[in-house]
Amino acid sequence: MMTVGLFEAKTKLSELCEQVAKRREPVVVTRRGRPLVRIEPVGPGKGMSSSVWDARSAWEKKHGPLREEFEAPKRARQTWRNPLDY
């Protein structure tokens, strides 16, 4: 795991964040040589599914189809609704 000093992290934060997202490896930010925080990637990485549907499909490929009968919800894109609108 890579470590970076706090001053360098402040001056190059955007570059550091891009690097963490690209490499999928966390970075520890230190102050005076002591670990302070860790910056780590968010979301699926390589080999990880991007949705529950992809995860289910991967599970069924590995273990076989689910035995219990149930109706799965339709696969649809959710839209955001402002809760303050009536």
N, C-alpha and C positions, 0 to 999 in steps of 0.2 A: 504494500500500500504506500502510495506516494505521500510525502508530507511537504507542506508549504508554510512559510512564516506568514503571520498576520498582515504585515505591511505589504508583502508581495501579493497576497490574496486580495487585498483591498485595491491595489493598483491594476491588477490583471483579472478581476473577477469574471468578466464576460468570457475571456479566453479560457480561464480555468473551468468554468461551467460547461463550455463547449467540449473541452477535453474529457471531462468526467462523463458527459452524455455519449460521446463517441467511443471511448474505451470501455464504458460500462464498469469502471473501477472507482471506488470511493477515494477521496483525498482528505487527509487530516490536516486541519489548519492549527498551527501551534503559536503560542505566545511565549516568548523567551524559552523556547525549547520544550515547553510542556503542551500536551494536546489540549485544544480548546473546543473545537467542533469538528464534525465530519460532514463533508459534502458528498452525497451519493446520488446516483441516477434514480429517476422516478419512472415508473412504467415498465412495460415488458421489454426484456432484452432478447438476445439471441436464444432461440429454443423455447421461449415462453410464448404462450398464446396471448392474443390481443383481446379476446372476448371469451365469455363463458361458453359460447357455442363452439369456438375453436378448442377450448379445453375439454369439453365433452366429447367432441369428435376424436381428439387425440386419445382420450381415455378409452373410448370404445374400440379404437384401432388396437390398443395395447391389451385390453381385457375382454373384449367382445361386447356385444350389445347389452344394454341394460335389460334385466329380466322383468322388472316391475312395469306394468302398463300405466302410463300416465300421459296426459296431453300436455305437451310443452307449449309455452306461450309462443305466439307468432313472432317471427323475427322482424322487428320494425324499428326504425330509428325514432327515438324519443325526441320530442320537441319541448323546448323550454317554455313555460308559461309563467308570466309574472303573477305572483300570488296576490298582489295589490290590485290587479285589474278585476273588475266584477263582471 
